[in-house]
Amino acid sequence: MEKENQKAYLDLTDEEIVLLVQKGKKDHFELIIGRYTDKLNRYFNKFLSNKEDQQDLLQDVFIKCFININNFDTDQKFSPWIYRIAHNEAVNLLKKNSSRPFSFDIFDEALSFAHPKAKEDSESDSEKLLIKKYLDSILEEIDIKYKEIIILYFYEDFSYKDISDVLKIPVSLVGVRIQRGKKEIKKILEEKKFN
């Protein structure tokens, strides 16, 4: 798609662009690639140190997304759908590269029933910024089952519902894991004596 034509589509939502792709305008998929390349690179960067793996994953995500684009329901939000593909690809790569068993503990039943009506925090933007300030330095030390949720929540600004859609876990479990992840962050920061 030519650059001049891309400008005409800047105001369209992701879902509207996907609908155009589904209707046969395959070259419009470039707009999706343009919108999500930096976001997904940032997401993968939090999990993988190898830049080559990150680039391979990014290509795999866009290929799978394109191949399966007709399966996407344009009445839904697109971002959780593409992040779900990214999540699956990252998990598969981590499993493949891991010498020890790997698990996200997707349904921790004891936790999922602990807060049946978990609601998103009313935390201020300043609290989020303060947490993000220190996250980069300790991200590798956070337990994997909290790490991905923390990344989606603090870096990607996903709602509890969107995180639930990406990870295929109950919204209540998202809330529990965010709270536990924040406690783990606080503990790590206290051990490192960050102020």
C-alpha positions in Angstrom: 0.0 0.0 0.0 1.3 3.4 -0.9 2.1 6.0 1.8 -0.5 8.4 0.5 -3.2 5.8 0.8 -2.1 4.8 4.3 -2.8 8.4 5.5 -6.4 8.0 4.5 -6.8 5.1 6.8 -5.2 6.5 9.9 -8.6 7.3 11.6 -9.9 3.7 11.1 -10.0 1.4 14.1 -8.0 -1.8 14.1 -11.3 -3.7 13.7 -12.3 -1.6 10.7 -8.9 -2.3 9.0 -9.3 -6.0 9.7 -12.7 -6.0 8.2 -11.2 -4.4 5.0 -8.6 -7.2 5.0 -11.3 -9.8 5.4 -13.2 -8.3 2.5 -10.2 -8.9 0.2 -8.1 -5.8 0.6 -5.1 -7.8 1.8 -2.6 -5.0 1.3 -4.3 -3.2 4.2 -2.7 -5.7 6.5 0.4 -3.4 6.3 -1.5 -1.0 8.5 -1.9 -3.6 11.2 1.8 -4.4 10.9 2.6 -0.7 11.2 0.4 -0.3 14.3 1.7 -3.3 16.2 5.3 -3.8 15.3 6.6 -1.5 18.0 4.1 -2.6 20.6 4.8 -6.3 20.1 8.6 -5.7 20.0 8.3 -4.0 23.3 6.2 -6.9 24.6 8.7 -9.5 23.5 11.6 -7.5 24.7 10.3 -7.9 28.3 10.6 -11.7 27.9 13.4 -12.4 25.6 16.9 -11.0 25.5 17.8 -12.5 22.2 16.9 -9.9 19.5 16.9 -12.5 16.8 14.3 -14.6 18.7 12.2 -11.4 19.1 12.3 -10.7 15.4 11.4 -14.3 14.5 8.5 -14.2 16.9 7.3 -10.9 15.5 7.3 -12.4 12.0 5.5 -15.5 13.2 2.8 -13.5 14.9 2.1 -11.4 11.8 2.1 -14.5 9.6 -0.3 -16.4 11.9 -2.5 -13.3 12.3 -2.7 -12.9 8.5 -3.4 -16.5 7.9 -6.2 -16.5 10.6 -7.5 -13.0 10.0 -10.9 -14.4 8.7 -11.4 -16.1 12.0 -11.3 -12.8 13.9 -14.7 -11.4 14.9 -14.7 -7.7 14.1 -17.3 -7.1 16.8 -14.5 -7.9 19.4 -11.4 -5.8 20.2 -8.5 -6.7 18.0 -5.6 -6.0 20.4 -6.3 -8.9 22.8 -6.6 -11.2 19.8 -3.2 -10.4 18.4 -1.6 -10.3 21.8 -3.1 -13.8 22.4 -1.2 -15.0 19.3 1.9 -13.2 20.6 1.5 -14.8 24.0 1.2 -18.3 22.5 4.2 -17.8 20.3 6.3 -16.6 23.2 5.2 -19.4 25.5 6.0 -22.0 22.8 9.5 -20.5 22.3 10.2 -20.3 26.0 9.1 -23.9 26.4 11.3 -25.0 23.5 14.3 -23.1 24.9 13.8 -24.1 28.5 15.8 -26.9 30.0 13.3 -27.1 33.0 9.6 -27.7 32.9 7.7 -24.5 32.2 4.2 -23.6 33.3 2.1 -20.4 33.5 -0.3 -22.2 36.0 -3.2 -21.0 33.9 -6.0 -22.0 36.2 -5.0 -21.7 39.8 -8.4 -22.6 41.1 -7.8 -21.6 44.7 -7.0 -18.1 43.5 -9.6 -17.8 40.9 -12.4 -18.2 43.5 -10.7 -16.0 46.1 -12.0 -12.7 44.6 -15.1 -13.5 42.4 -15.7 -9.8 41.7 -12.2 -8.4 41.4 -12.2 -4.9 40.1 -9.5 -2.9 38.5 -7.5 -0.8 40.8 -8.3 2.9 41.0 -4.6 3.5 41.2 -3.4 6.8 40.0 -1.3 7.4 36.9 1.4 8.6 39.2 1.5 5.3 41.0 1.7 3.4 37.7 4.5 5.7 36.6 6.4 5.1 39.8 6.1 1.3 39.5 7.2 1.4 35.8 10.2 3.5 36.8 11.6 0.5 38.7 10.2 -2.4 36.8 12.8 -2.5 34.0 15.5 -3.1 36.5 13.8 -6.0 38.3 11.6 -7.5 35.6 13.8 -10.6 35.3 13.3 -11.4 39.0 9.5 -11.4 38.9 7.8 -14.9 38.9 6.7 -15.7 35.4 3.0 -16.1 36.3 3.0 -12.5 37.5 5.5 -11.1 34.9 3.3 -11.3 31.9 0.3 -9.8 33.6 2.5 -7.0 35.0 3.8 -6.3 31.5 0.3 -6.2 29.9 -1.0 -4.0 32.7 1.8 -1.5 33.3 3.5 -1.4 29.9 0.6 -2.1 27.5 -2.1 -0.4 29.6 -4.5 -3.4 29.1 -7.6 -3.6 31.1 -8.3 -6.6 33.4 -10.8 -7.8 30.8 -8.3 -7.5 27.9 -5.6 -9.3 30.0 -8.2 -12.0 30.7 -8.9 -12.4 27.0 -5.2 -12.6 26.1 -4.2 -15.1 28.8 -7.5 -17.0 28.8 -7.9 -16.8 32.6 -10.8 -15.4 34.7 -10.9 -11.6 35.3 -10.8 -12.3 39.0 -7.5 -14.2 38.6 -6.1 -11.3 36.7 -6.9 -9.0 39.7 -5.3 -11.4 42.1 -2.2 -11.8 40.1 -1.7 -8.1 39.6 -2.0 -7.6 43.4 0.4 -10.4 44.1 2.7 -9.2 41.4 2.8 -5.8 42.9 3.6 -7.3 46.3 6.4 -9.3 44.7 7.7 -6.1 43.1 7.6 -4.3 46.4 9.5 -7.1 48.1 12.2 -7.2 45.5 12.5 -3.4 45.6 12.8 -3.5 49.4 15.5 -6.2 49.2 17.4 -4.1 46.7 16.8 -1.0 48.9 15.3 1.1 46.1 13.8 4.3 47.2 
